[in-house]
Amino acid sequence: MAAPTSVVVLDRGNNTTCTINLHGATVVSWRVNNQEQLFVSKQAQFDGKKAIRGGIPFVFPQFGQWNYGPQHGFARIIRWTLEKSPERLASGDVEAVFSLMDNDFTRQMWNFPFRLTYRLILREKELHFNICAYNPSKDLTFSFNLLLHTYFKVPDVRRCQITGLHGCTFIDKTRESTVYQEGRDVVTIGEWTDRIYQNTPQEHIITNVVSGRKMRIQKYNFPDTVIWNPWQEGAKEIADFGDDEFPNMVCLEAGHVSAPVILLPGTAFEASQILQVM
């Protein structure tokens, strides 16, 4: 397990907490009334090298395979800085801020100056994420992908329904990235699923999450929604994922991935997400 200093805990009281591992600024636990909402594999590695399998890995500056560095970029495998320690707000909510700047390691792969700020607010039944990507350069423009790779914990993924995807086009990575249009009012998962839904609405609901409740996902400036479950065959091929764990998770990932964000010198891009247990 990671050294204690590697973990930051937001504690709102009433057994409602959020735990962030500074390796990747990965949210590794979100408990509401002591009920865990996020899936982390029993085989997840906490060696400070590999991305953590589960929770909410932070994908930047690349989504998917990358010619210049690791899959899904470097932000999820690098140690972030705790910019602002957990602090209780007047509302009783708890806030913490994390940041990442370019360094020798990132410039070897991606030779641009950047600054990421990641603000988390833990509310009674909600977790808020505010992200800012800033380009401090005077003359360089860069482009990037950004995505929150959220692993939701569920009793049985086959019983979940996902709203807000009807009519959207999606890239189906299980079928050679063919583009289809979603005809279903609610999306269910009964096989290997890896889809990038494009221009999705700002809200999705997943039914039958922990304790049969619903999870609401609200997003701003994240035009894409990725749905992923490796299913049985895929699970066997992932070293840090149990062969029998696939029914207990679903990834619903808010992102800006089907087209990159283009960031001009001296400008910033902001995006946010709210997760709410209903």
C-alpha positions, -999 to +999 in steps of 0.1 A: +000+000+000+012+036-006+029+054+022+004+074+044+017+107+032+006+097-003-030+098+007-053+128+013-087+123+030-116+146+029-139+138+058-174+155+060-185+135+090-214+110+091-190+084+075-189+104+043-153+106+030-132+109-001-097+095-004-072+107-030-039+090-037-013+117-048-001+091-074-021+104-103-043+125-079-065+093-082-097+093-062-095+058-047-125+059-024-158+078-021-180+067+008-214+081+014-228+071+048-200+045+049-211+030+016-183+028-010-194+042-044-163+035-064-148+002-077-111-005-071-098-039-082-085-062-054-054-066-077-048-029-081-011-019-078-001+009-054+036+009-063+038+045-073+045+035-109+015+019-125-019+036-129-043+026-101-069+001-114-101+017-103-114+048-086-111+078-108-079+080-128-071+113-144-065+110-182-043+137-197-029+147-222-039+116-243-068+092-243-061+057-254-029+046-271-001+072-274+029+071-296+049+093-272+042+078-238+020+056-218-016+048-227-040+075-214-011+099-209+011+106-179-012+125-154-024+092-139+011+078-132+028+109-118+027+123-083+006+155-080+010+183-055-015+190-027-020+226-034-046+232-007-051+208+022-087+197+030-106+226+044-141+228+058-163+254+040-190+274+057-215+250+042-199+221+060-186+207+028-149+199+025-126+211-003-091+202-014-070+213-044-044+194-063-021+205-091+004+193-117+029+212-138+052+202-165+086+188-154+115+169-169+095+136-169+065+151-188+086+172-212+105+140-224+071+128-238+053+160-244+074+192-247+049+218-236+045+239-204+012+234-187-005+237-153-035+215-142-056+224-112-080+198-098-104+210-071-126+184-053-155+193-030-171+166-009-208+173-001-233+153+018-243+130-011-222+146-039-187+148-051-177+178-072-147+180-096-135+213-111-106+210-135-085+238-151-059+233-177-037+264-183-012+271-210+015+295-196+034+297-228+039+330-247+040+314-281+032+277-281-003+263-288-010+227-277-038+202-280-049+175-255-075+151-244-089+151-209-111+125-192-122+113-157-120+075-159-146+068-132-151+032-121-185+029-104-191+001-080-223-019-088-237-052-075-243-065-110-236-045-141-261-065-161-289-049-141-277-013-146-295+011-170-277+042-182-298+072-194-289+102-216-274+083-246-304+079-269-298+093-304-261+099-298-235+086-322-208+064-307-174+050-318-175+013-310-140+002-302-151-035-300-160-033-337-130-017-353-141+018-342-172+017-365-196+047-358-232+038-348-262+057-335-277+047-301-313+037-306-321+026-270-337+049-245-316+033-218-283+016-224-276-018-207-244-038-207-243-075-213-210-080-231-176-065-237-183-028-241-160+000-251-177+030-266-171+067-270-205+084-271-202+119-288-220+152-280-238+136-250-261+156-228-249+171-195-266+145-174-266+107-171-282+084-145-270+049-137-296+027-120-289-001-096-256+011-082-247+004-046-277-007-025-300-004-055-297+034-056-292+057-086-261+077-095-264+110-113-235+123-133-236+159-144-208+173-166-198+206-181-174+211-210-170+173-214-188+166-247-180+128-247-191+099-225-171+067-226-187+035-214-164+006-207-165-029-192-139-055-203-163-085-196-149-120-190-124-124-218-110-089-214-107-092-177-085-122-181-061-101-202-057-074-176-030-083-150-042-059-123-079-068-127-095-100-112-110-124-137-143-124-118-146-086-110-162-074-142-198-077-130-191-054-101-180-023-120-190+000-148-169+028-162-188+059-172-162+085-181-168+121-188-143+135-212-131+156-241-116+129-263-132+125-297-118+158-307-089+174-288-090+207-268-068+233-285-053+256-260-038+289-272-009+306-253-020+323-221-055+307-221-072+281-199-098+254-204-122+245-176-144+214-172-164+200-143-183+170-131-207+163-102-215+128-090-246+125-068-260+095-050-298+097-054 
